[in-house]
Amino acid sequence: MEPGTSPPNPEAIRVLLADDHAVVRAGIRQFLEFAGGIQVIAETENGEEACRLVEQRRPDVAVLDIQMPGLSGIEVTRWIRSQGLACGILILTAYDDEPYVQAVLRAGANGYVLKTADPLEIAQAVRDVFAGKSVFDAALAMRLIRGEGHGSQRKTGESTQPAELVEPLTARELEILQSAARGLTNKAIGVQLAISDRTVQNHLAHIFGKLNAASRTEAVMRAVSLGLIEPPRAVE
């Protein structure tokens, strides 16, 4: 068996952990597995190896740092999505800069959580990503919405609201997007609204187009910044 890998536990959420600091990886691995129901089946310090391990080990969730040797977490995310692999992606990083957040959401990550979050919150974020939910650090989300994120390009006195939508969202689309902000999966939204999964997917596709978003998380963030829906709740 290769270094940094573990035999799979079929009953646990199988996680790949990629971070360029060994001490950080050890700490994350310890509290994820201590939380129960999660097993780190492989870990690595660089992005290229992360891609290889995702393809080889097929984890349920990849937990990625942004800055790594070889390929960044953003590039690894793009690669996973380009390959069509069934792997949830949670970015776990110390960076709260707005350009990083936007790039990650564009790349197709399912969640973005800061390393300063409580260990139990990070473990729950892994579970939520595995369940198909979108996860975003609530404190970071509110800072970005208010224009307080590091690296913000807004000038003093400039509005924190983005440009208005060219085409407004329908009442049904707003209802679906608010449900997505609460972390509901497409199936759960469909059950709640008495519509099919495919209908939910079609509505989300229209929402993405209207908001110029590439993912559920990005769509939720844009809608919150426009005041269209309530902010997502904190990771529990």
C-alpha positions, -999 to +999 in steps of 0.1 A: +000+000+000+013+035-009+023+060+018-005+082+029-032+057+020-055+036+042-076+005+035-112+016+027-140+013+052-172+007+031-194+023+057-174+056+060-173+087+037-140+082+018-119+114+018-088+125-001-068+151+018-045+174-001-024+201+018+012+210+014+018+210+052+023+176+068+014+188+103-018+204+090-028+172+072-022+151+103-044+174+124-072+175+098-070+137+094-072+132+132-103+153+138-121+141+107-117+105+116-124+112+153-158+128+143-169+094+131-182+081+097-153+097+078-121+080+067-091+096+050-082+070+025-054+090+009-034+122+014-008+142-005+011+174-004+008+184-041-019+190-067-006+167-094-006+138-070-041+148-058-054+144-094-038+109-097-052+098-063-087+110-071-086+090-104-071+060-088-088+058-054-121+075-063-128+092-030-163+104-021-150+139-012-117+156-019-106+182+007-082+205-009-060+235+001-057+263-025-019+268-025+000+236-032+031+226-053+024+214-088-012+223-092-033+246-070-065+234-054-084+255-080-066+237-108-073+203-092-110+212-089-111+221-126-094+189-135-118+167-115-148+185-131-133+181-166-130+144-160-166+140-149-156+122-118-182+117-091-163+134-063-175+162-040-149+190-035-144+209-003-119+237-003-103+240+032-080+270+033-067+299+052-073+323+023-104+345+025-095+367-005-124+374-028-105+365-060-097+330-046-133+325-036-147+335-070-121+313-088-130+283-066-167+287-072-161+291-109-140+259-110-169+239-096-161+233-059-191+223-037-179+241-006-154+266+008-145+266+045-118+284+063-092+265+084-102+287+114-136+269+115-144+246+144-132+210+137-168+197+141-180+223+115-154+211+091-164+175+096-200+184+090-190+203+059-175+170+046-208+152+053-228+180+036-207+179+005-210+141+004-248+145+006-247+168-024-252+201-005-233+233-011-213+246+019-199+280+024-183+296+055-211+319+067-188+345+083-168+347+051-199+349+030-212+379+050-179+397+047-178+393+010-214+404+006-206+436+026-174+441+005-151+434+034-132+404+019-095+408+015-086+417-021-119+435-028-115+459-057-144+482-047-135+519-042-146+540-013-183+550-017-189+524-044-220+503-041-215+468-027-244+455-049-236+440-082-253+451-114-290+444-116-301+412-134-309+415-171-337+390-167-353+387-132-358+354-115-393+340-113-410+332-081-404+295-085-367+301-093-364+322-061-381+295-041-357+268-055-327+290-049-337+298-013-340+260-007-306+255-022-292+281+002-306+261+031-285+232+018-313+210+003-303+186-025-322+186-058-341+156-047-352+172-014-362+204-032-383+184-056-400+166-028-407+199-010-421+215-040-438+184-055-418+186-087-393+161-103-355+162-099-352+170-136-375+200-132-354+213-103-322+208-125-338+227-153-348+256-130-312+257-116-298+258-151-320+289-159-309+304-126-272+299-133-277+316-167-295+346-153-270+350-124-240+342-146-230+315-121-212+282-126-224+264-095-251+263-068-228+280-043-220+308-066-256+313-076-266+315-039-238+340-032-249+362-061-285+361-051-277+370-015-256+399-027-285+412-048-309+409-018-330+383-036-328+356-009-318+352+027-281+344+035-272+308+039-270+295+075-237+288+091-221+254+087-234+232+116 
